[in-house]
């Protein structure tokens, strides 16, 4: 299925019975890749996803049209370790391989596998490791990662990907009811949560993206006044931040992190929430994939990198009138997230809840 370099065919995945996709390492990017994954899954007999172990629960669940392989390819020998894990999982040796990440590490993993078809973007000299390298001129302005992945998928499949809606499989019943070890679980099982609740997600991988704890507390009080129980989510590393928000709230809250929140359980909780209020972080993408009304706060990260149409989302920008020729990422001092006013967030939440 491969050709000589410099004269690339259209559709390097065409005709493959089995395909392996090397997945991104960021939660949000994994969600934005799902339109491509679904398109590939309908065109091959078996689709395998090589996904970092901490993110595995994101794309696993009943009805998922793919199989997952958990990888832990960190460190200098990481690509070779990941290749061994993929082989031990039973991925056929003749599987065509699509690389979603632009990294050299992903290309080294595919090369270590010896996959007969290794296709991805031609970046940073890694085209020499690929059998099919896709060359393109990237726009100087922010382009949605979802569209970037879709363009790669269309090239690899040789046909358009019309359906660009997000998809996540639901968590299994076991995952959805197990919030952690019984001895450590202080959070109600999903079935024990109130009928109507909101999810507030005050964290984020970059502290500059985080709306302040006291402002999240004020929104918690507002949403509680709208008849919603308040749940607080976050990564294990954000436990102190979530506790800080809870301490500043003058209404009862349910600290999900304190109960040993898992990624699979987070999917279920966000999917059934009346509304999600979040910084620009991975939890946002989970909410959008499940159609949960979502208010997202954007500070010094340009929203155009992760723009997704057809979702129930209210975007609130720290600089809503920034000229299109400028990028929020390059203006961190002018795009601090706390420029977003509490009143504007209240209004955005009320709009999605139908209170106005």
C-alpha positions as CSV (number, residue, x, y, z in Angstrom):
1,X,0.0,0.0,0.0
2,X,3.0,2.3,0.2
3,X,4.8,4.1,-2.6
4,X,8.2,5.8,-3.0
5,X,8.7,8.9,-1.1
6,X,7.9,12.2,-2.8
7,X,5.0,10.6,-4.8
8,X,2.4,9.9,-2.2
9,X,-0.8,8.1,-3.0
10,X,-4.3,9.3,-1.9
11,X,-5.7,7.2,0.9
12,X,-2.8,5.3,2.5
13,X,-5.3,3.6,4.8
14,X,-7.5,2.4,1.8
15,X,-7.6,-1.4,1.7
16,X,-6.3,-1.9,5.2
17,X,-8.1,-4.7,7.2
18,X,-6.6,-3.6,10.5
19,X,-5.6,-0.1,11.5
20,X,-3.7,1.3,14.5
21,X,-4.0,5.0,15.5
22,X,-1.3,6.4,17.8
23,X,-3.3,8.7,20.0
24,X,-2.4,12.2,21.4
25,X,-1.3,12.5,25.0
26,X,-3.8,15.3,25.9
27,X,-7.3,14.5,27.0
28,X,-8.9,17.3,24.9
29,X,-7.0,16.3,21.8
30,X,-8.2,12.7,22.2
31,X,-11.8,13.8,22.2
32,X,-11.2,16.1,19.2
33,X,-9.8,13.1,17.2
34,X,-13.0,11.0,17.6
35,X,-14.6,12.1,14.3
36,X,-11.6,10.7,12.5
37,X,-11.6,7.5,14.7
38,X,-15.2,6.8,13.9
39,X,-14.6,7.4,10.2
40,X,-11.7,4.9,10.2
41,X,-13.7,2.4,12.3
42,X,-16.3,2.1,9.5
43,X,-13.7,1.4,6.9
44,X,-11.6,-1.3,8.5
45,X,-12.4,-4.7,10.2
46,X,-10.6,-3.8,13.4
47,X,-9.4,-0.4,14.7
48,X,-6.8,-0.3,17.5
49,X,-6.0,2.8,19.5
50,X,-2.6,3.1,21.2
51,X,-3.4,5.5,24.1
52,X,-1.5,6.6,27.2
53,X,-2.5,4.5,30.1
54,X,-3.9,7.5,32.2
55,X,-6.3,8.3,29.4
56,X,-7.5,4.8,28.6
57,X,-10.9,5.2,30.4
58,X,-11.8,8.1,28.2
59,X,-12.3,6.0,25.0
60,X,-13.4,2.8,26.6
61,X,-16.9,1.7,27.3
62,X,-19.9,-0.3,25.9
63,X,-20.3,0.0,22.2
64,X,-16.9,1.6,21.5
65,X,-16.1,0.8,17.8
66,X,-12.4,0.2,18.6
67,X,-10.0,-1.6,20.8
68,X,-7.6,0.1,23.1
69,X,-4.0,-0.6,23.9
70,X,-2.6,1.1,27.0
71,X,0.9,2.5,26.5
72,X,3.5,3.9,28.9
73,X,6.1,5.0,26.5
74,X,7.9,7.7,28.6
75,X,11.7,8.2,28.8
76,X,14.4,7.7,26.2
77,X,13.4,4.2,25.4
78,X,9.7,5.0,25.5
79,X,8.9,4.4,21.8
80,X,10.4,0.9,21.9
81,X,8.6,0.1,25.2
82,X,5.3,1.4,23.6
83,X,5.9,-0.8,20.5
84,X,6.3,-3.9,22.7
85,X,3.1,-3.1,24.6
86,X,1.3,-2.8,21.3
87,X,2.6,-6.1,20.0
88,X,1.8,-7.9,23.3
89,X,-1.8,-6.6,23.1
90,X,-2.2,-8.6,19.9
91,X,-2.3,-5.8,17.3
92,X,-1.7,-7.6,13.9
93,X,1.7,-6.9,12.4
94,X,0.2,-5.9,9.0
95,X,-1.9,-3.1,10.6
96,X,-1.7,0.2,8.9
97,X,-0.6,2.9,11.3
98,X,-1.9,6.5,11.5
99,X,0.0,9.0,13.7
100,X,-2.2,11.8,15.1
101,X,0.5,13.4,17.2
102,X,3.1,15.5,15.4
103,X,5.9,14.2,17.6
104,X,9.1,12.4,16.7
105,X,8.2,10.0,19.6
106,X,5.1,8.9,17.8
107,X,7.0,8.3,14.5
108,X,9.7,6.3,16.4
109,X,7.0,4.1,17.9
110,X,5.5,3.4,14.5
111,X,8.9,2.7,13.1
112,X,9.8,0.4,16.0
113,X,6.6,-1.5,15.3
114,X,7.6,-2.1,11.7
115,X,4.1,-1.2,10.5
116,X,3.9,-1.6,6.7
117,X,2.0,1.7,6.4
118,X,3.1,4.6,8.7
119,X,1.3,7.8,7.8
120,X,1.1,11.2,9.4
121,X,2.1,14.9,9.0
122,X,5.5,15.6,7.7
123,X,7.0,17.6,10.6
124,X,10.5,18.2,12.1
125,X,12.3,15.8,9.8
126,X,10.3,12.7,10.8
127,X,9.0,12.1,7.3
128,X,12.0,9.8,6.9
129,X,10.4,7.5,9.4
130,X,7.1,7.4,7.6
131,X,6.0,5.5,4.5
132,X,3.4,8.2,3.7
133,X,4.0,11.8,4.8
134,X,1.4,14.4,4.4
135,X,2.8,17.8,3.5
136,X,0.7,21.0,4.1
137,X,1.2,24.7,4.8
138,X,-0.2,25.4,8.2
139,X,-2.1,28.7,8.7
140,X,-0.4,31.5,10.7
141,X,-3.7,31.9,12.5
142,X,-5.1,29.4,15.0
143,X,-6.9,26.4,13.4
144,X,-9.1,24.0,15.4
145,X,-7.3,20.8,16.3
146,X,-10.5,19.0,15.4
147,X,-10.2,20.3,11.8
148,X,-6.5,19.6,11.7
149,X,-7.1,15.9,12.6
150,X,-10.0,15.7,10.2
151,X,-7.8,17.0,7.3
152,X,-5.2,14.3,8.1
153,X,-8.0,11.6,8.3
154,X,-9.5,12.7,5.0
155,X,-6.0,12.4,3.3
156,X,-5.4,9.0,4.9
157,X,-8.9,7.7,3.9
158,X,-9.0,9.4,0.5
159,X,-12.5,10.8,1.1
160,X,-14.2,13.5,3.1
161,X,-15.2,13.2,6.8
162,X,-18.6,14.9,6.8
163,X,-19.6,13.9,10.3
164,X,-17.4,15.9,12.7
165,X,-19.5,15.5,15.8
166,X,-17.7,14.4,19.0
167,X,-18.2,10.9,20.4
168,X,-17.3,9.2,23.7
169,X,-18.5,5.7,24.7
170,X,-20.3,5.7,28.0
171,X,-18.6,4.3,31.0
172,X,-19.4,0.7,32.0
173,X,-21.8,0.2,34.9
174,X,-18.9,-1.0,37.0
175,X,-16.8,2.1,36.3
176,X,-19.8,4.4,36.8
177,X,-20.5,3.1,40.3
178,X,-17.0,2.8,41.6
179,X,-15.6,6.1,42.8
180,X,-12.5,4.6,44.4
181,X,-11.5,2.1,47.0
182,X,-14.3,1.7,49.6
183,X,-12.0,2.6,52.4
184,X,-11.2,5.9,50.7
185,X,-14.6,6.7,49.1
186,X,-16.2,9.8,50.6
187,X,-18.1,10.8,47.4
188,X,-21.6,9.4,46.6
189,X,-21.8,6.8,43.9
190,X,-23.2,8.3,40.7
191,X,-26.6,6.8,41.4
192,X,-26.6,8.6,44.8
193,X,-26.0,12.1,43.3
194,X,-29.0,14.5,43.4
195,X,-31.3,14.4,40.4
196,X,-30.2,17.9,39.3
197,X,-26.7,19.0,39.8
198,X,-24.0,21.2,38.2
199,X,-20.3,20.4,37.8
200,X,-17.7,23.1,38.4
201,X,-14.2,22.4,37.2
202,X,-11.8,25.0,38.6
203,X,-8.5,23.4,37.5
204,X,-6.4,23.3,34.4
205,X,-2.9,22.2,33.4
206,X,-1.8,25.8,33.2
207,X,-2.4,28.0,36.3
208,X,-2.8,31.0,34.0
209,X,-6.0,29.4,32.6
210,X,-7.7,29.1,36.0
211,X,-10.4,31.5,37.0
212,X,-9.9,32.3,40.7
213,X,-11.3,30.0,43.4
214,X,-13.4,32.8,45.0
215,X,-15.2,33.4,41.7
216,X,-16.0,29.7,41.2
217,X,-17.4,29.8,44.8
218,X,-19.7,32.7,43.9
219,X,-21.0,30.8,40.8
220,X,-21.5,27.7,43.0
221,X,-23.7,29.8,45.2
222,X,-25.6,31.2,42.2
223,X,-26.2,27.8,40.7
224,X,-27.3,26.4,44.1
225,X,-29.8,29.2,44.1
226,X,-31.1,27.9,40.8
227,X,-32.0,24.6,42.4
228,X,-28.8,22.7,41.5
229,X,-26.6,20.6,43.8
230,X,-23.0,21.7,43.4
231,X,-20.3,19.1,42.5
232,X,-16.6,20.1,42.2
233,X,-14.3,18.1,39.8
234,X,-10.6,18.1,39.1
235,X,-7.6,15.9,38.6
236,X,-5.9,14.3,41.7
237,X,-3.2,16.9,41.5
238,X,-5.8,19.6,41.8
239,X,-7.2,18.4,45.1
240,X,-6.0,21.4,47.1
241,X,-7.5,23.8,44.6
242,X,-10.9,22.0,44.7
243,X,-10.8,22.0,48.5
244,X,-10.1,25.7,48.4
245,X,-13.2,26.4,46.3
246,X,-15.3,24.2,48.6
247,X,-14.0,26.1,51.6
248,X,-15.0,29.4,50.1
249,X,-18.5,28.3,49.2
250,X,-21.4,29.3,51.5
251,X,-23.5,26.5,50.2
252,X,-23.1,22.7,50.4
253,X,-20.8,21.1,47.8
254,X,-19.8,17.6,46.8
255,X,-16.1,17.3,46.4
256,X,-15.7,14.6,43.7
257,X,-11.9,14.6,43.9
258,X,-11.9,13.7,47.5
259,X,-13.8,10.6,46.7
260,X,-11.1,9.2,44.3
261,X,-12.7,10.4,41.0
262,X,-11.8,8.3,38.0
263,X,-11.9,9.4,34.4
264,X,-14.6,6.8,33.6
265,X,-16.7,8.1,36.4
266,X,-16.2,11.7,35.4
267,X,-17.6,10.9,32.0
268,X,-20.8,9.6,33.6
269,X,-21.1,12.5,36.0
270,X,-20.5,15.2,33.4
271,X,-22.9,13.4,30.9
272,X,-25.8,13.7,33.3
273,X,-25.1,17.2,34.7
274,X,-27.5,20.0,34.1
275,X,-24.6,22.3,33.3
276,X,-20.8,22.3,33.4
277,X,-18.7,25.4,34.2
278,X,-15.1,24.9,33.4
279,X,-11.8,26.5,32.5
280,X,-10.3,25.7,29.1
281,X,-9.3,22.1,30.0
282,X,-10.0,18.5,29.1
283,X,-13.2,18.2,31.2
284,X,-14.7,20.8,28.8
285,X,-14.3,18.4,25.9
286,X,-16.0,15.6,27.8
287,X,-19.0,17.8,28.4
288,X,-19.2,18.8,24.7
289,X,-19.0,15.2,23.6
290,X,-22.0,14.2,25.7
291,X,-24.0,17.3,24.8
292,X,-23.9,18.8,28.3
293,X,-24.6,22.5,28.4
294,X,-21.1,24.0,29.0
295,X,-19.8,27.4,29.9
296,X,-16.1,27.6,29.1
297,X,-13.7,30.4,30.3
298,X,-10.8,31.3,28.0
299,X,-7.9,33.4,29.2
300,X,-4.4,33.4,27.5
301,X,-5.3,30.5,25.2
302,X,-6.9,31.3,21.9
303,X,-10.3,29.6,21.6
304,X,-9.8,29.0,17.9
305,X,-7.4,26.1,18.6
306,X,-10.2,24.1,20.1
307,X,-13.3,25.5,18.4
308,X,-16.0,22.9,18.0
309,X,-19.3,23.6,16.2
310,X,-22.7,22.1,16.9
311,X,-22.2,21.9,20.6
312,X,-24.2,23.4,23.6
313,X,-21.4,25.7,24.7
314,X,-21.2,29.3,25.8
315,X,-17.7,30.7,25.3
316,X,-16.6,33.5,27.5
317,X,-13.3,35.2,26.4
318,X,-11.1,37.4,28.5
319,X,-10.6,39.6,25.4
320,X,-13.8,39.2,23.3
321,X,-12.9,42.0,20.9
322,X,-9.4,40.9,20.2
323,X,-8.7,41.4,16.4
324,X,-8.8,38.1,14.4
325,X,-5.2,38.8,13.3
326,X,-4.0,38.5,16.9
327,X,-3.7,35.4,19.1
328,X,-4.5,35.3,22.8
329,X,-1.6,33.0,23.4
330,X,0.8,35.8,22.4
331,X,-0.8,38.3,24.8
332,X,-0.9,36.7,28.2
333,X,-0.8,39.9,30.2
334,X,-3.7,41.3,28.2
335,X,-5.8,38.1,28.3
336,X,-5.7,37.1,31.9
337,X,-8.7,34.9,32.7
338,X,-9.8,36.9,35.7
339,X,-10.8,39.7,33.3
340,X,-14.0,37.6,32.8
341,X,-16.6,39.1,35.2
342,X,-18.6,37.0,37.6
343,X,-21.8,38.7,36.3
344,X,-21.0,37.6,32.7
345,X,-20.5,34.0,33.8
346,X,-23.8,34.1,35.8
347,X,-25.5,35.4,32.7
348,X,-24.0,32.7,30.5
349,X,-25.0,29.9,32.9
350,X,-28.6,31.3,33.1
351,X,-28.8,31.4,29.3
352,X,-27.9,27.7,29.0
353,X,-30.2,26.8,31.9
354,X,-33.1,28.7,30.3
355,X,-33.5,31.0,33.2
356,X,-33.5,34.1,31.0
